[in-house]
Structure formats: structure tokens, C-alpha cells
Amino acid sequence: MAAQAGIGAILVKDEEGKDVPIVDKQGRYVQQITDFAGIHVKNEYYSEGQAPDKSLDVQIAIKLKEENKAFKVEKYEHSYPHCWRTDKPILYYPLDSWFIKTTAMKDKLVALNKNINWKPESTGIGRFGNWLEKLVDWNLSRSRFWGTPLPIWVSEDKSEQKCIGSLAELKSEVSKSVEAGFMPERLPDDFDLHRPYVDNVILVSDKGQKMFREPDLIDVWFDSGAMPYAQWHYPFENKDIFEANFPADFIAEGVDQTRGWFFTLHAIASMLYDKVAFKNVIANGLVLDKNGNKMSKRLGNAVDPFETLAKYGPDATRWYMISNANPWDNLKFNIDGITEVQRRFFGTLHNTYSFFALYANLDSFDYADHEIALEKRTESDRWILSKLNTVIDKVGKAYEDYEPTKAARMIQDFTIDDLSNWYVRLNRKRFWRGEFNEDKKAAYQTLYTCLVNIAKLSSPIAPFYMDTLFQNLNAVTSKEGEISVHLTQFPEVNLGLIDADLEERMSLAQVTSSLVHSLRKKHTIKVRQPLSKILVPVLSAHFKEQVEMVEDLVLSEVNVKQIEFVDDESGILVKNVKPNFRKLGKEYGPRMKEVAVGINQLTAEQITMLESENALTLDLSSGKVSLTLEDVEITYQDIPGWSVASEGNVTVALDITLSDELRQEGIARDLVNRVQNMRKDMGLEVQDKIKISVESNTELINTALHENKAYICEETQALSLTFTETLSDGVLLEMDGHQLKIKIES
């Protein structure tokens, strides 16, 4: 404001006649400010207990009021910079400095920046790009003692300057100075180029004057920007090594380095070599506490990284941090998140490996037999191998694009949802079977392939656990020639194993099953309780065909008798549509309200068209708008006796009405589960036969057991299921509000 008003800085003359600020470098008014000379301008600069009751600004205000020179005095809060270490207010001083005229090279710096792959792109275009567009000259010098001395010598009359570019040049100049009688001797080979030694070096100017080094140091960020050259002592040696490694493929640092390391690297490389210093860069975000506040020892919200690593391990910590947020986004660090990663991802993966190892060891599986042909494997084998290769392809591309969070999430989803919760669970019996036949070998080979590739895909993020997993697998099979996963090649995608149609219909099976399970949970209906029917709206002939191909799998998975396909003309399911305000607001801004009204007025036919074609044009007063499914949320109304749920383009309506027949079958299944648990508690083997005695109960339970007697005996390896009026030494079971006394004899 002062500069805009044409008011210059207030300066006084020091002992040498130079213009200096009215506040000295200890933060006190100079002697020329007579009434307040020697007083600190900020109370925080006094030693503890020495600060006056009234700070200097208050003293000045009082003086002005007393002299009737102040119209109004009042306190107000305003932002002011403080030292991040001491929390004391900062004072700024005008100092003489040396600059690099970067403004002369601005266009080059701006143009070369466009060749860098920034993560996120917004930092390169916005924060860094804007900094370059508004570039000022680089203030190179610093008034310090420790650091790299400024290699500039100036003559006594300030008319001549020399900038030294190498140790050899300095020695040569010192030799001239020795001849001129300014230096007693030449520099030794082990001469220390730092202060105070270099300050004693006197050179001779071209006119024969003494030349003294400028006392300042070089900005340490110049050192950081010179790192690519300094590490190889380039250009004085190692030219081949330097040229083979420059520019850097990848660097990463905090986003606060936009004006620090990122800039100095870019500026030096651009100005000296007309090149970028790095091809790819991740501008890391900050690690905040779980509430989104900056961590601070002083505030007591800092997490000790060493304690965290010691307790939870580096792999779980790394996986949590990488999978939870992009490296360039701020991370709200919550210890509970690491525990969740240990349980969900590493726990699931380890349990899957343990399951595989248990049965593979029992069968002495070592992958020595020939590879089972793809066409001889089950559909679930072909599906998981297809899914694996799709994941290999996408994860590889994510890594190459510096998107580790996408990679981690895809690996995690594949491991938990596809491999463990779907493939292994649906194929358990293939591993249990006694005969070591071709089908069982195919199951082992398939699961082994998935596990070893998960180890390879995950090793950049979880290097220790994945190396252990890889070594445990490879120790038996010796399929890999390397002793560590980190020495193997990254997995190559086998496009011949990818079956997009198979993946699509299995995904439909997973989503449909998940929706039914969620509806069961919503209405507290156990999976063991059979239900009669699912309604699935048909979006297209292809959709219906895909669902029909996995119909038996879905029905078995969710314990429902039938899937019935319905179309919009049936009128059974009524659709609701509402705007996705978050997306519409970003895209249409002030037009959002009008677009939302148009969406709320969509007809059933328009909703169907949007679902089937993922495109619909609205003709609004402000112009035409093209909608996609991402712009809306389509749901279905519940109907009496049914419950409806949707995910993406899949909707299911579950008949939750329980007939007596369904209740009876549910009771039978519940009894089978209880008997199996009792067999386990008795230490019985799978093949051991038993006899079951049941005490007579209500008509519902008695009928349920009589009608499903054959099923109960088959599932529990029971030779008989007998009923008696009273059972003196049985076990009383609680089953969904019913009590049933049974006895098992082996």
C-alpha cells in the first residue's frame, strides 16, 4: 500500500553513511528514533521476563494520543508471518543481494515445463506454471556462514568482478595473485573451499587491484538444483555417465518445493542445457492427523513413525498410505486405517495363501506336471485367470503413469473380492477332494498363478511381505530362476487369457449376489433361509443372456429358488430418478437448477433410453444438455412383500415373503449347520458316520425335520434321524426363537 501511494521505505544513515532500516537486526529501533531507541518492536524478542507491560505499538499509540496526533486508536486482529520453529514474529530487512536474471529466460522455462509429466497435472499447470509465468529474478545470495561460498571476487573500487567457475580456475587466479604479491603462496590440493578459509583468498584484477570475495553464500536451493551435475562432478568428468542418466526419469518431493527444489532443478537445466531436469514428478501432499490438522510435536498430535513401523510393520503402513490417498493429496493419517489394511488386505491374502499351502502340501503339489490347458479348466478358473491378466494390464499401466494408488486399490479389490471372496470360496470343494486328479491340479495351478502374480504386482508397495510370499511359493516349485521377487520381471499380460464377456457376466453374478445379500441383511434374513424369487429388470437382450448364463451360480450363492426377468412394460417395478448434484454443479454451474428440474421431469421412456444408451439430450430454455448415467441416480420403488436394491446398471427385487415350506427348509438348513459344528466339537472326521435323535417339538419344526430328513442325513453323514417324545441327555439348541433338543451318537 505504501509503495502504491508513492511512499518509499523509511531509512536512516549508519556510521558509514549508508542507508539502513530504522530497525536493527536485533529487532530494536535504532538510535535515531530517539523516543524509542533500543526498544524491541515486538515483545517476543525480549528475554523471558524482560518484556515491558506495554508493547511498543501500544507505547506509540499512547504518545500519539497524548500529543493529540491520533484521530482514533483501536486494536484489531490481522495475519502476520511467524517463524515456524520459534513461533516468533518475523521481521523483513532490505539487503543487498546477487541475482540470477531468470526473467530473461522465462519463455524458455515456461515452454520446457510443458514437456514434464506432473502429478497432479494441476500443480504443473497451476501452481508451478503460474510461478513461472510471474517469474522474478532469482535472489541467489544469502548472509550466512555455513554453506557454499559465492565464487565472486570484486575489486576494491568495485569496478571489476570475477566469477570463478572451477577449482582449477581458482588455483590459476591465485597463482597470478602470488605473482602480484597479494597471496603468500599457491593453494594446496586439499584446500578447503568453505568459509573462513576461502575468505582469505585475495585475487588480482586485470587492472592490478586487490579483489576480495563477496562475503555472502549461495542459496542452498541452488545446491539442490545443481545436484544432477554435482553428483557426477560434471562437466569436469563422468560425461558418459551423466548423459546416460540425465534428465531424471522421476523425482518426488513435497508440494511446497514448487518454488524450491522443483524450480531450481528446472531453472538450472533450462538455462544451461535447454533441457528439463526431470521427466516425471510427483508433488507429494502432506501427512495430516486424522482430523485433517497439521501434525506438530508442540500440539501433541504427531504420530511417531518409528513406533508405528515397529508396531504395524512397514508394509501395512506403506499399503495404507498409498491405497488411502494419492501421493499428491493430503493424507489424514489414522492408525485405525493401518489395522484395517492388516485385517482386510494382508489378512485375506495370508489366509488365502495358508489355505493353498495346507492342501498343496497334503497333495505334494509342486507344479512339476504339465500346464493344464485352458479349455480343460473350469469356467471359474478361466474367469479368475482372465481377471488376473486384466488386473496385470491395468496395474502395469497405472504404475507407468505414476498412479500407485490406483494400482494398490486394483490389487486389493482383486485379492479380496475376486480371489478370496469369490474364486476360493466357490472352489473350496475342489481342494478338499481326496483324488489328486486333473481338475484338482488345475485348481492348484490357477490359485498358485494368482498368488505369485499378486506378490509381483504388490512388491513395489509392500516389498517385505511380498518377497516372503514369493519365496515361499517358489521354494517348492522353482518356477522362477530368481531368489527374490524384486529380481523378477514385472508380470506380462497374456491377452489370450482375457475373456471380456466372461468377466462381464461374472461381475453381474457378483453384483447381483451382493445386492441380494445386502437386502437379506437389511431385513435380518439369514442366508441359510431359502427365499422364493428375485426379480431382475432387463436392460437389453445381451444383459439378459449374460445373467442367464450365471443364473445357477447366483441362485446357489444367495439361496433363492428362481430368477424372474421383467421389463419396463410389466409395470412391476417403478423407477425414480434424481439429479447427481455434485457432478451437475461442477459441469453446469448456474444452469444446474434448470438441468435438475429437467431431470426430475423425465418420463419412464426417457429413463429407459438413458439406461440403455447411456445418453439422453434435454432441450432446455438455456440450450441443449447431454446427459449420461453419471448425471443421475436411478432407483426403484419398493413394492409390498419385496425389497429393492440397485448398483450401477443392476437392480434386484427380492421376495422376502416366507411361506411355511420355505420356513421349514430354513429350519432344516439351520439344523445341519448346528450338527456340523457339534461334529467338529466332538472331534469327528468328515467321513465318520453319526446317529441323530431329536425330541418332538412344535408342528412347524417337526414338519420341517420330517420333510427334509433325507437332506439332513446326507449333509451331516447321519445314518438315521429319529424322533422321540422326550430326550433326557440331549443338547438344547437355540434356533431363531425356537428351542430344539437333539442328541448325536457316533
C-alpha positions in Angstrom: 0.0 0.0 0.0 2.9 2.4 0.8 4.5 1.6 -2.5 1.2 2.2 -4.3 0.9 5.6 -2.6 4.4 6.5 -3.6 5.8 6.4 -0.1 9.3 4.9 -0.1 11.0 2.9 2.7 12.0 5.0 5.7 15.8 4.8 6.0 18.5 6.5 8.1 22.2 6.8 7.7 24.5 4.5 9.6 28.1 5.2 10.8 29.4 4.6 7.3 26.9 6.9 5.7 24.9 4.0 4.1 21.1 4.0 4.1 19.8 1.4 6.6 16.3 0.5 8.1 15.2 2.1 11.3 15.0 -1.3 13.0 18.3 -3.1 13.6 19.0 -6.8 13.1 18.2 -7.5 16.8 14.7 -6.1 16.2 15.2 -2.8 18.0 14.7 0.8 16.9 18.0 2.5 16.0 19.4 5.5 18.0 17.9 8.0 15.5 14.4 7.0 16.7 15.1 9.0 19.9 12.0 8.4 22.0 12.0 4.7 21.4 15.7 3.9 20.7 16.8 0.5 21.7 13.3 -0.8 22.3 12.3 -4.1 20.6 9.5 -3.6 18.1 8.0 -6.9 19.1 7.7 -8.0 22.8 8.5 -11.6 21.7 12.1 -10.6 21.1 12.8 -9.9 24.8 14.4 -12.4 27.0 12.0 -14.2 29.3 10.6 -11.9 32.0 12.2 -8.8 30.4 9.3 -7.6 28.2 7.6 -4.4 29.2 3.9 -4.4 30.2 3.1 -2.2 27.2 4.4 -3.3 23.8 6.0 -0.8 21.5 2.9 -0.4 19.3 0.9 0.4 22.4 3.5 2.9 23.6 3.5 4.7 20.3 -0.3 4.8 20.3 -0.4 6.4 23.7 2.2 9.0 22.7 0.2 10.0 19.7 -3.0 10.3 21.7 -1.2 12.4 24.4 0.1 14.7 21.7 -3.3 14.8 20.0 -1.8 13.4 16.8 -4.0 10.3 16.6 -7.7 10.6 15.4 -8.6 7.0 16.5 -6.7 4.1 18.1 -8.1 0.6 18.4 -6.8 -3.0 18.4 -7.6 -5.3 15.5 -6.5 -8.8 14.6 -4.7 -9.4 11.4 -2.5 -12.1 9.8 1.3 -11.8 10.4 4.1 -14.2 9.4 5.7 -16.1 12.3 8.8 -18.4 12.4 7.7 -22.0 12.1 10.3 -23.1 14.6 10.0 -20.5 17.4 6.5 -19.0 16.7 8.1 -15.5 17.0 7.0 -12.8 14.5 9.3 -12.3 11.5 10.9 -9.0 10.5 12.0 -8.3 7.0 15.0 -6.3 6.1 16.2 -4.8 2.7 19.6 -6.3 1.9 22.0 -6.0 -1.0 21.9 -9.3 -2.9 23.2 -11.0 -6.0 20.6 -12.2 -8.5 20.4 -14.5 -11.5 18.4 -12.8 -14.2 15.9 -15.6 -14.7 13.3 -13.2 -16.2 15.4 -13.2 -19.4 14.8 -16.9 -19.7 11.2 -17.0 -18.7 9.8 -18.1 -22.1 12.2 -21.0 -22.3 11.3 -22.1 -18.7 7.6 -21.9 -19.5 7.9 -23.9 -22.7 10.1 -26.7 -21.3 7.7 -27.1 -18.3 5.1 -28.3 -20.8 7.3 -31.4 -21.5 7.1 -32.6 -17.9 4.6 -35.1 -16.6 3.3 -33.5 -13.4 1.4 -35.5 -10.8 -1.1 -33.9 -10.3 -1.2 -32.1 -13.6 -2.8 -29.2 -11.9 0.4 -28.4 -9.9 2.4 -28.3 -13.1 -0.1 -26.1 -15.0 -1.3 -24.1 -12.0 1.0 -23.7 -9.1 4.3 -24.2 -10.9 3.1 -22.9 -14.2 1.8 -19.7 -12.6 5.0 -19.3 -10.7 7.0 -19.4 -14.0 4.5 -17.0 -15.7 5.0 -14.4 -12.9 8.7 -15.2 -12.6 11.1 -12.7 -10.9 14.9 -12.7 -10.9 16.4 -15.4 -8.6 17.8 -14.0 -5.4 21.0 -16.1 -5.3 23.0 -14.8 -2.3 22.4 -15.4 1.5 24.0 -13.8 4.5 25.2 -17.0 6.2 28.4 -18.6 7.4 27.8 -22.3 6.7 27.3 -23.3 3.0 28.7 -22.9 -0.4 30.5 -19.5 -0.7 29.6 -17.2 -3.5 32.5 -17.5 -6.0 32.5 -13.8 -6.9 35.5 -11.5 -6.2 35.2 -7.8 -6.5 38.0 -5.2 -6.8 38.5 -2.6 -4.0 36.9 0.2 -6.1 34.0 -2.1 -7.1 34.8 -1.6 -10.8 35.9 -5.1 -11.6 34.4 -8.6 -10.9 35.4 -12.1 -11.4 33.2 -15.2 -11.1 35.2 -18.4 -10.7 33.9 -21.5 -12.4 36.2 -24.3 -11.1 38.9 -25.2 -8.6 41.4 -25.2 -11.5 40.5 -21.6 -12.4 40.7 -20.5 -8.8 44.2 -22.0 -8.5 45.2 -20.3 -11.7 43.9 -16.9 -10.4 45.7 -17.4 -7.0 48.9 -18.1 -8.9 48.6 -14.7 -10.5 47.8 -13.2 -7.1 51.0 -14.7 -5.7 53.0 -13.2 -8.6 51.4 -9.8 -7.8 52.4 -10.2 -4.1 48.8 -10.4 -2.8 48.9 -14.0 -1.7 51.9 -15.6 0.1 51.6 -19.0 -1.7 49.6 -21.1 -4.1 46.6 -23.1 -2.9 47.3 -26.7 -1.8 45.4 -29.6 -3.4 43.4 -30.2 -0.2 42.4 -26.5 0.2 39.0 -26.1 2.0 36.7 -24.0 -0.2 34.4 -23.1 2.6 34.4 -20.2 5.0 36.5 -18.9 6.7 39.4 -20.2 4.6 38.1 -19.0 1.2 37.6 -15.5 2.7 41.4 -15.2 3.0 41.9 -15.7 -0.8 42.8 -12.4 -2.5 42.8 -12.3 -6.2 44.3 -9.7 -8.6 42.1 -7.8 -11.1 43.0 -7.2 -14.7 44.0 -3.6 -13.7 46.2 -5.0 -10.8 43.8 -4.2 -7.9 43.2 -6.5 -5.0 40.0 -8.4 -5.3 38.1 -9.7 -2.3 35.4 -12.4 -2.2 31.8 -11.2 -1.7 31.0 -12.4 1.9 27.7 -14.0 1.0 26.9 -17.6 0.4 24.9 -19.2 -2.4 21.3 -20.1 -1.7 21.2 -23.7 -0.6 18.4 -24.4 -3.1 21.0 -23.7 -5.8 23.0 -26.6 -4.3 19.9 -28.8 -4.6 19.2 -27.7 -8.1 22.8 -28.4 -9.1 22.6 -32.0 -7.7 22.3 -33.8 -11.1 25.7 -32.3 -12.1 27.4 -32.2 -8.7 26.9 -35.9 -8.0 29.0 -36.8 -11.1 31.3 -33.8 -10.9 30.1 -32.9 -14.3 31.2 -31.3 -16.6 34.8 -31.9 -15.4 34.5 -35.7 -15.5 32.0 -38.7 -15.9 30.4 -37.2 -19.0 29.2 -40.5 -20.3 27.6 -41.4 -17.0 25.9 -38.0 -16.7 24.5 -38.1 -20.2 23.1 -41.6 -19.7 21.3 -40.5 -16.6 20.1 -37.0 -17.4 17.3 -35.9 -17.3 16.0 -37.9 -14.4 13.1 -40.2 -15.1 11.3 -39.4 -11.9 11.6 -37.2 -8.8 9.2 -36.7 -5.8 9.1 -34.1 -3.1 6.5 -32.1 -1.1 4.3 -29.7 -3.0 6.0 -26.9 -1.1 9.0 -27.4 -3.3 7.3 -25.7 -6.2 9.4 -22.6 -5.5 12.3 -24.7 -4.1 13.8 -27.8 -5.5 11.4 -28.2 -8.4 12.2 -24.7 -9.5 16.0 -24.8 -9.0 16.3 -28.1 -10.9 14.2 -26.7 -13.7 15.8 -23.3 -13.9 19.4 -24.6 -13.9 18.8 -27.3 -16.5 16.8 -24.9 -18.7 19.3 -22.1 -18.6 22.4 -24.2 -19.0 21.4 -27.1 -21.3 18.0 -26.1 -22.8 16.6 -29.3 -21.3 14.2 -30.4 -18.5 15.9 -31.8 -15.4 13.2 -34.4 -14.8 10.6 -36.2 -17.0 8.1 -37.1 -14.3 7.4 -35.6 -10.9 5.1 -36.3 -8.0 4.4 -33.3 -5.8 3.7 -35.0 -2.5 0.9 -33.9 -0.3 1.1 -33.6 3.5 0.5 -36.2 6.1 -2.0 -34.7 8.5 -3.6 -36.0 11.7 -6.8 -38.0 11.4 -8.8 -34.7 11.8 -7.0 -33.0 8.9 -4.8 -30.8 11.1 -1.0 -30.4 10.5 1.0 -32.7 12.8 3.1 -31.0 15.4 5.1 -32.2 18.4 4.1 -28.9 20.2 0.4 -29.6 19.6 0.8 -33.3 20.6 -0.9 -34.7 17.5 2.2 -36.0 15.8 2.5 -39.7 15.1 5.9 -41.3 15.8 6.8 -43.0 12.5 9.3 -45.3 14.2 6.8 -46.5 16.8 4.3 -47.0 14.0 6.7 -49.0 11.9 7.8 -51.1 14.9 4.2 -52.0 15.8 2.5 -52.4 12.5 5.4 -53.1 10.1 6.5 -51.1 7.1 4.4 -53.0 4.5 1.0 -52.4 6.2 1.9 -48.8 6.8 3.0 -48.2 3.2 0.0 -50.0 1.8 -2.4 -47.9 4.0 -0.8 -44.7 2.9 -0.6 -45.5 -0.8 -4.0 -47.0 -1.1 -5.8 -44.5 1.1 -4.9 -41.3 -0.9 -3.0 -40.3 -4.0 0.6 -39.3 -3.0 -0.1 -35.7 -4.2 -3.2 -35.4 -2.0 -3.1 -34.7 1.7 -3.5 -37.8 3.8 -5.5 -37.8 7.1 -3.4 -40.4 8.9 -5.3 -42.7 11.2 -3.7 -45.6 12.9 -7.0 -47.5 12.7 -6.6 -47.4 8.9 -3.4 -49.5 9.2 -5.2 -52.0 11.4 -7.9 -52.3 8.7 -5.3 -52.8 6.0 -3.7 -55.6 8.1 -7.0 -57.3 8.5 -8.7 -56.8 5.1 -5.8 -57.0 2.7 -2.8 -58.7 4.3 -5.0 -60.9 6.5 -7.1 -62.0 3.5 -4.0 -62.6 1.3 -2.3 -64.6 4.0 -5.4 -66.7 4.7 -5.7 -67.4 1.0 -2.0 -68.4 0.8 -2.4 -70.6 4.0 -5.4 -72.3 2.5 -3.5 -73.0 -0.7 -0.3 -74.2 1.2 -2.3 -76.5 3.5 -3.9 -78.6 0.7 -1.0 -78.2 -1.7 1.4 -79.7 0.9 -1.0 -82.5 1.6 -1.1 -83.4 -2.1 2.7 -82.7 -2.6 1.8 -80.2 -5.3 5.0 -78.8 -6.8 3.8 -77.6 -10.3 6.0 -80.2 -11.9 3.2 -81.6 -14.0 2.3 -80.1 -17.4 0.2 -77.0 -17.5 -3.4 -77.9 -17.7 -4.9 -76.5 -20.9 -7.2 -73.5 -20.6 -10.1 -75.3 -22.3 -9.8 -78.1 -19.8 -10.2 -75.8 -16.8 -13.5 -74.8 -15.2 -15.3 -71.6 -16.0 -14.3 -70.1 -12.7 -10.6 -71.0 -13.4 -10.8 -69.2 -16.8 -12.6 -66.3 -15.2 -10.0 -65.7 -12.4 -7.1 -66.0 -14.9 -8.9 -63.6 -17.2 -9.5 -61.2 -14.3 -5.8 -61.6 -13.2 -4.5 -60.6 -16.6 -6.9 -57.7 -16.8 -5.5 -56.5 -13.5 -1.9 -57.1 -14.6 -2.6 -54.9 -17.6 -4.3 -52.1 -15.7 -1.9 -52.2 -12.7 1.1 -52.0 -15.1 -0.3 -49.0 -16.8 -1.1 -47.3 -13.5 2.5 -47.8 -12.3 3.8 -46.5 -15.6 1.5 -43.4 -15.3 2.7 -42.8 -11.7 -0.7 -43.7 -10.2 0.3 -46.1 -7.4 -3.0 -45.5 -5.5 -5.0 -46.9 -8.5 -2.6 -49.8 -8.7 -2.9 -50.6 -4.9 -6.7 -50.4 -5.0 -7.0 -52.7 -8.1 -4.7 -55.3 -6.5 -6.6 -55.1 -3.2 -10.0 -55.4 -4.9 -8.8 -58.4 -6.9 -7.3 -60.1 -3.9 -10.3 -59.6 -1.6 -13.4 -59.5 -3.8 -12.4 -61.7 -6.7 -9.8 -64.2 -5.5 -10.7 -64.8 -1.9 -14.4 -64.0 -1.5 -15.4 -65.4 -4.9 -13.0 -67.8 -6.5 -11.6 -69.6 -3.4 -14.9 -69.7 -1.6 -16.7 -71.2 -4.7 -14.0 -73.7 -5.4 -13.2 -74.9 -1.8 -14.5 -78.4 -2.5 -12.1 -78.9 -5.4 -9.2 -78.5 -3.0 -10.9 -80.8 -0.3 -11.5 -83.7 -2.6 -9.3 -86.7 -2.0 -8.4 -87.6 -5.5 -5.5 -85.7 -7.0 -6.9 -85.5 -10.5 -6.6 -83.1 -13.3 -9.3 -80.8 -12.1 -7.6 -80.5 -8.7 -4.3 -79.8 -10.3 -5.9 -77.1 -12.4 -7.3 -75.5 -9.2 -3.8 -75.6 -7.7 -2.2 -74.2 -10.8 -4.8 -71.4 -11.1 -4.5 -70.3 -7.4 -0.7 -70.5 -7.5 -0.6 -68.3 -10.6 -2.8 -65.7 -8.9 -0.7 -65.7 -5.7 2.7 -65.4 -7.3 1.5 -62.6 -9.6 -0.1 -60.7 -6.7 3.3 -60.9 -5.0 5.0 -59.4 -8.1 2.3 -56.7 -8.6 2.3 -55.7 -5.0 6.1 -55.8 -4.3 6.8 -52.1 -5.1 4.4 -51.1 -2.3 4.8 -54.0 0.2 8.4 -55.2 -0.5 8.9 -57.4 2.5 5.8 -59.4 2.8 5.5 -59.9 -0.9 9.1 -61.2 -1.1 8.3 -63.7 1.7 5.2 -64.8 -0.2 7.1 -65.2 -3.4 9.9 -67.1 -1.8 7.5 -69.5 0.0 5.8 -70.3 -3.3 8.9 -70.5 -5.4 10.8 -72.6 -2.9 8.5 -75.6 -3.7 8.0 -75.1 -7.4 11.3 -73.5 -8.5 9.4 -72.0 -11.4 11.3 -68.7 -11.1 15.0 -68.6 -11.5 15.4 -65.6 -9.2 15.8 -65.8 -5.5 13.8 -62.6 -4.8 10.6 -61.2 -6.2 12.5 -57.9 -6.7 14.8 -59.6 -9.1 12.0 -60.9 -11.3 10.5 -59.2 -14.3 7.2 -57.4 -13.9 4.3 -59.7 -15.0 3.4 -59.5 -18.7 -0.3 -59.5 -19.6 -1.4 -62.6 -21.6 -4.2 -61.1 -23.8 -5.1 -64.7 -24.9 -6.4 -65.4 -21.4 -8.6 -62.3 -21.2 -12.3 -63.0 -21.9 -14.3 -59.8 -21.5 -17.7 -61.5 -21.8 -16.8 -64.0 -19.1 -15.6 -61.2 -16.8 -18.8 -59.2 -17.5 -21.2 -62.0 -16.7 -19.2 -63.0 -13.6 -19.3 -59.4 -12.5 -23.1 -59.4 -12.9 -23.2 -62.5 -10.7 -21.1 -60.8 -8.1 -23.1 -57.6 -8.1 -26.4 -59.4 -8.1 -25.4 -61.7 -5.3 -24.0 -58.7 -3.3 -27.3 -56.8 -3.7 -29.4 -59.8 -2.5 -27.1 -60.3 0.5 -27.5 -56.6 1.4 -31.3 -57.0 1.2 -31.1 -60.1 3.4 -29.0 -58.2 5.9 -31.4 -55.2 5.8 -34.4 -57.5 6.7 -32.3 -59.8 9.0 -32.9 -62.9 6.9 -30.1 -65.4 7.2 -28.5 -66.8 4.0 -29.5 -70.3 5.3 -33.1 -69.3 5.0 -34.3 -70.1 1.4 -36.3 -67.4 -0.4 -38.5 -67.9 -3.4 -37.7 -65.4 -6.1 -35.6 -62.5 -7.4 -36.9 -60.0 -10.0 -34.2 -58.6 -12.3 -35.1 -55.8 -14.7 -33.9 -56.5 -18.3 -31.8 -53.7 -19.8 -31.1 -55.4 -23.1 -31.1 -58.8 -24.7 -27.4 -59.1 -24.1 -27.8 -58.2 -20.4 -30.5 -61.0 -20.0 -28.3 -63.5 -21.8 -25.3 -62.8 -19.6 -27.3 -63.1 -16.4 -29.0 -66.3 -17.6 -25.5 -67.9 -18.1 -24.7 -67.3 -14.4 -28.2 -67.9 -13.1 -27.5 -71.2 -11.3 -24.4 -69.7 -9.7 -26.4 -66.8 -8.4 -29.2 -68.9 -7.1 -26.8 -71.2 -5.3 -24.9 -68.3 -3.8 -27.9 -66.4 -2.4 -30.1 -69.4 -1.6 -33.1 -68.3 -3.8 -35.2 -70.6 -5.8 -35.8 -68.6 -9.0 -34.8 -65.5 -11.0 -37.6 -63.8 -13.0 -36.7 -61.3 -15.6 -39.0 -58.3 -16.0 -39.1 -55.4 -18.5 -40.4 -51.9 -18.1 -43.7 -52.8 -19.7 -44.5 -55.2 -16.9 -45.2 -52.3 -14.6 -44.0 -54.3 -11.6 -41.0 -52.1 -10.8 -41.4 -48.3 -10.8 -38.3 -46.2 -11.4 -37.3 -43.0 -9.6 -34.7 -40.6 -11.0 -33.0 -37.7 -9.2 -30.1 -35.4 -10.2 -26.5 -36.1 -9.2 -26.0 -32.5 -7.9 -22.3 -32.9 -7.1 -21.5 -33.7 -10.8 -24.0 -31.3 -12.3 -22.8 -28.4 -10.1 -19.2 -28.8 -11.4 -20.3 -29.2 -15.0 -23.2 -26.7 -15.4 -22.7 -24.2 -12.5 -25.5 -21.6 -12.5 -27.5 -23.8 -15.0 -27.6 -26.7 -12.5 -31.1 -25.8 -11.2 -32.7 -25.8 -14.6 -30.9 -29.1 -15.5 -32.1 -30.6 -12.2 -35.7 -29.6 -13.0 -35.4 -31.3 -16.4 -34.1 -34.5 -14.8 -36.9 -34.6 -12.3 -39.4 -34.4 -15.2 -38.0 -37.3 -17.1 -40.6 -39.9 -18.3 -40.3 -43.6 -17.8 -39.4 -43.9 -21.5 -36.6 -41.3 -21.2 -35.2 -43.0 -18.2 -35.1 -46.4 -20.0 -33.4 -44.7 -23.0 -30.8 -43.2 -20.7 -30.2 -46.6 -19.1 -29.8 -48.5 -22.3 -27.8 -45.9 -24.4 -26.1 -44.0 -21.6 -27.0 -40.8 -23.4 -30.0 -38.5 -23.4 -30.4 -35.0 -24.7 -32.6 -32.4 -22.8 -33.9 -29.4 -24.7 -33.9 -26.7 -22.1 -34.7 -23.0 -22.4 -31.0 -22.2 -21.9 -29.9 -24.7 -24.5 -29.5 -28.4 -25.1 -27.9 -30.6 -22.4 -26.4 -34.1 -23.0 -26.9 -36.4 -20.0 -25.2 -39.6 -19.1 -25.9 -42.1 -16.3 -23.3 -40.4 -14.2 -25.5 -37.3 -14.1 -28.4 -39.0 -12.4 -29.3 -41.6 -9.7 -31.9 -44.1 -10.8 -33.6 -46.2 -8.1 -36.7 -48.4 -7.9 -39.6 -48.1 -5.5 -40.2 -50.9 -3.0 -43.3 -52.9 -3.6 -45.3 -54.8 -0.8 -43.6 -58.1 0.1 -40.5 -57.2 -1.9 -37.3 -55.2 -1.2 -35.3 -53.5 -4.0 -31.7 -52.5 -4.3 -29.5 -51.2 -7.2 -25.8 -50.8 -8.0 -24.7 -49.4 -11.3 -27.0 -50.8 -14.0 -28.1 -53.8 -12.0 -31.3 -53.8 -9.9 -32.8 -56.7 -8.0 -36.1 -57.0 -6.2 -36.1 -59.8 -3.5 -39.3 -61.5 -2.5 -39.0 -61.5 1.3 -42.3 -63.3 2.0 -41.7 -66.6 3.8 -44.1 -69.5 3.2 -44.3 -72.4 5.6 -42.4 -74.5 3.1 -39.6 -72.0 3.0 -39.5 -71.7 6.8 -39.3 -75.5 7.1 -36.4 -75.7 4.7 -34.6 -72.9 6.5 -35.0 -74.8 9.8 -33.5 -77.9 8.2 -30.6 -75.9 6.9 -30.1 -74.3 10.3 -30.1 -77.7 12.0 -27.5 -79.0 9.5 -25.2 -76.1 10.4 -25.6 -76.8 14.2 -24.9 -80.5 13.7 -21.8 -79.8 11.7 -20.5 -77.6 14.5 -21.3 -80.3 17.0 -19.4 -82.9 14.9 -16.4 -80.6 14.9 -16.6 -80.1 18.7 -16.7 -83.9 19.1 -13.5 -84.3 17.0 -15.2 -86.3 14.3 -13.6 -86.7 10.8 -15.5 -85.8 7.7 -16.2 -89.5 6.8 -17.3 -90.5 10.4 -21.0 -91.6 10.5 -23.4 -90.5 13.2 -26.9 -91.1 14.5 -29.2 -88.1 15.4 -32.0 -88.2 17.9 -34.5 -85.3 18.2 -37.1 -84.5 20.8 -40.5 -83.7 19.5 -41.2 -80.0 19.1 -43.7 -77.6 17.6 -45.6 -78.7 14.5 -43.5 -76.3 12.4 -40.2 -77.8 13.5 -41.4 -81.4 13.4 -42.8 -81.0 9.9 -39.5 -79.3 8.8 -37.4 -82.1 10.0 -39.7 -84.9 8.6 -40.0 -83.2 5.2 -36.2 -82.6 4.9 -35.0 -85.8 6.7 -33.1 -87.1 3.7 -31.3 -83.8 3.1 -30.3 -83.5 6.8 -28.9 -87.1 6.9 -26.9 -86.6 3.6 -25.4 -83.3 4.7 -24.4 -84.5 8.2 -23.2 -88.0 7.4 -26.1 -89.3 9.6 -27.2 -92.9 9.3 -30.5 -92.1 11.0 -32.6 -89.3 12.2 -35.1 -90.5 14.9 -37.8 -88.6 16.8 -38.8 -89.2 20.4 -41.2 -87.6 22.8 -38.6 -86.9 25.4 -34.8 -86.8 25.3 -33.2 -86.8 28.7 -29.5 -86.3 27.8 -29.7 -84.2 24.7 -28.3 -80.8 23.9 -30.7 -77.8 23.8 -30.2 -75.7 20.7 -31.5 -72.1 20.2 -32.6 -71.6 16.6 -34.2 -68.3 15.6 -36.5 -68.1 18.6 -37.1 -71.9 18.7 -35.6 -74.4 21.1 -34.7 -77.9 19.9 -33.2 -80.7 21.9 -31.0 -83.2 20.0 -28.5 -85.9 20.7 -25.6 -87.1 18.4 -24.1 -90.6 18.7 -21.1 -91.7 16.7 
